[in-house]
Amino acid sequence: MTITKTYTKKQIDTLYQALSKQGDIRKTPLYAIFQIKMSDCTITAYESGKVVFQGTGASFYAGEDESDIVKPTNQQVFPQSGSDEVGTGDYFGPVVVCASHVRQEDVKKLHALGVQDSKKMKDEQIIKVAKELITFIPHSFLILTNEKYNRVHEHFNMNAIKAKMHNQAFINLANKGVTLAQIYVDQFTPPKSYFRYLQGEHSIIRDIHFETKAEDKYLSVACASIIARYYFLDTMDKMSEHYNFTFPKGAGAHVDKAIREFVEIHGKETLQLVAKTHFSNTEKALS
């Protein structure tokens, strides 16, 4: 399948920032700004503004896949289980995935705490709310350190890593005695691709409701988002203390500057212990 769209320069830049952290950057074709290979789609952006999506996942990455996206529901069902991840767009720091379980009796307290998508909350608020959540919301979290992430990424792309971590988080939650109810996952890849990434796993959690921006719609995903962010921040703080270095978040130009400073202090070989070195920031900062 091939889909062609016309984007503005800003939209192309945003697309690159989002996809370059998940796929493999290919040699740029003639008149192209970039080409990125995902597991099920190749995206090529041209100087003219044309963006070409080629592959079985073209409709998903082009934002036209209606068959793979479950429509939002106006009413939440309880109990419910949900998962979310953080750190995938940050050059420095780990990838953290959390799965949480919310019961009807938790709803009032969650609303009182102001639970919402962690991306809409300041870090100070996240820490405060998360410390409350972990005392009464059943949850399971996984932290993939940079050292292990860089080894794993040699064999699996970002979406495959996330799929495996989401699946394991739900398995761990069930092993804690939680009966997984309606399961929600913030959709980051088509469901067919999600389950293809899990082929060969000993146990696979199925019957999942995939939905984009699920953290805005379902309390279990919102709780998972906040708890995951809390442990991401905690890990970043420990890294900063260990290396006596302030690690910036994100993957912008400010990160490139920090990379050079870190390498000057701790050496290039240490970078793999604190960063996702396949990000284009590494080459830009050190070339």
Secondary structure, DSSP 8 states (H G I E B T S, - for coil): -EEEEE--HHHHHHHHHHHTTTSEE----TTEEEEEE-SS-EEEEETTSEEEEESTTHHHHTT---SSS----SS--SSEEEEEEE-TT-SBS-EEEEEEEE-GGGHHHHHHHT---GGGS-HHHHHHHHHHHHHHS-EEEEEE-HHHHHHHTTTS-HHHHHHHHHHHHHHHHHHTT----EEEEE-SS-HHHHHHHTTT-S-----EEEETTGGGT-HHHHHHHHHHHHHHHHHHHHHHHHHT-----SSSHHHHHHHHHHHHHH-GGGGGGTB-TTSHHHHHHH-
